[in-house]
Amino acid sequence: MNIYGLKTCDTCRKALKSLPQAQFVDVRARGVPPAVLRAAHEKFGKALLNTRSATWRGLNQDQRACADLVLLVDHPTLMKRPLIDMDGELYLGWTDDVRKQLGVG
């Protein structure tokens, strides 16, 4: 199991604490593997992009008009997080629903 997120993100820390067996991947330092990113975009679409982030607010209109996957490769901190990959099944966020699906509190 991999958790993709930011080491400074409180929500990512909560997920990692609840899933101690998971490997944490800091997207700022290592990015998200292209195959995982494509699969996540296919599953979650626009929901994968965090348009409420400081990174998004710092982009100009031309940058915001780029394709989602291009934006996420160029600015991995734009990804909503955490993105959890458990045996190829992807989960986005740390909501009650995600925790229930993962069998965590």
FENQUINOR-V125800 format. One record per run of one state. SS is the DSSP state (helix for helix, strand for strand, loop for the rest). FROM is the first residue (numbers start at 1). TO is the last residue. If there is no record, write none. Layout:
# FENQUINOR-V125800
SS	FROM	TO
SS	FROM	TO
This chain:
# FENQUINOR-V125800
loop	1	1
strand	2	5
loop	6	9
helix	10	18
loop	19	22
strand	23	26
helix	27	30
loop	31	33
helix	34	48
strand	49	49
loop	50	53
helix	54	57
loop	58	60
helix	61	64
loop	65	67
helix	68	74
loop	75	75
helix	76	78
strand	79	79
loop	80	82
strand	83	86
loop	87	88
strand	89	92
loop	93	95
helix	96	101
loop	102	105
